[in-house]
Amino acid sequence: MPVGTDLGDLAARLSTVGGALLAYDPVPLGDDEMAVEAEGPPDLPTRVAGLGLPIKVNPSSEFDLGG
């Protein structure tokens, strides 16, 4: 996501689609971008795409399958 993104606003908007921003400091990626960690349902990338935010969601290879 772009450097300078309001993390409070991002957290609030993620919560509307079942996601949660985790309490980690943003990691600079260069090219005026940064990364944060969030969690949510398996279809979180699709849900976030519907918010129209200028961010990319990369799903983790770890999933909680319940049980």
C-alpha positions as CSV (number, residue, x, y, z in Angstrom):
1,M,0.0,0.0,0.0
2,P,1.2,3.6,-0.5
3,V,3.4,5.1,2.2
4,G,1.3,7.4,4.3
5,T,-1.9,5.3,4.2
6,D,-3.9,6.1,7.3
7,L,-3.7,2.8,9.3
8,G,-6.7,3.7,11.5
9,D,-8.9,4.2,8.5
10,L,-7.5,1.0,6.9
11,A,-8.2,-1.0,10.1
12,A,-11.8,0.4,10.2
13,R,-12.5,-0.4,6.6
14,L,-11.0,-3.9,6.9
15,S,-13.3,-4.6,9.8
16,T,-16.3,-3.9,7.6
17,V,-15.3,-7.0,5.4
18,G,-14.3,-9.3,8.3
19,G,-10.6,-8.4,8.3
20,A,-8.4,-7.2,11.1
21,L,-5.2,-5.2,10.9
22,L,-2.6,-6.8,13.2
23,A,-0.5,-4.7,15.6
24,Y,2.7,-4.7,13.5
25,D,4.6,-1.7,12.3
26,P,4.5,-1.2,8.5
27,V,7.4,-2.6,6.6
28,P,8.8,-0.3,4.0
29,L,9.0,-1.9,0.5
30,G,10.6,0.9,-1.5
31,D,9.0,2.7,-4.4
32,D,6.8,4.6,-1.8
33,E,5.1,1.4,-0.7
34,M,4.7,-0.4,2.6
35,A,3.3,-3.6,3.9
36,V,1.3,-4.5,7.0
37,E,-0.1,-7.8,8.2
38,A,-3.8,-8.5,8.5
39,E,-6.0,-11.5,9.0
40,G,-9.4,-12.4,7.9
41,P,-11.5,-15.0,6.0
42,P,-10.0,-17.0,3.1
43,D,-11.7,-14.7,0.6
44,L,-10.3,-11.5,2.1
45,P,-8.5,-10.5,-1.1
46,T,-11.9,-10.5,-2.9
47,R,-13.6,-8.6,-0.1
48,V,-10.8,-5.9,0.0
49,A,-11.0,-5.5,-3.7
50,G,-14.6,-4.4,-3.3
51,L,-13.5,-1.5,-1.0
52,G,-11.7,0.3,-3.8
53,L,-8.5,0.8,-1.7
54,P,-5.1,1.3,-3.3
55,I,-3.7,-1.8,-1.7
56,K,-2.8,-5.3,-2.8
57,V,-3.7,-8.3,-0.6
58,N,-1.3,-11.3,-0.7
59,P,-2.8,-14.3,1.1
60,S,-0.6,-16.2,3.5
61,S,0.2,-19.8,3.0
62,E,-1.1,-20.5,6.5
63,F,-4.8,-21.1,7.1
64,D,-6.8,-21.9,10.1
65,L,-9.0,-24.8,8.9
66,G,-10.8,-25.1,12.2
67,G,-11.6,-28.4,13.7
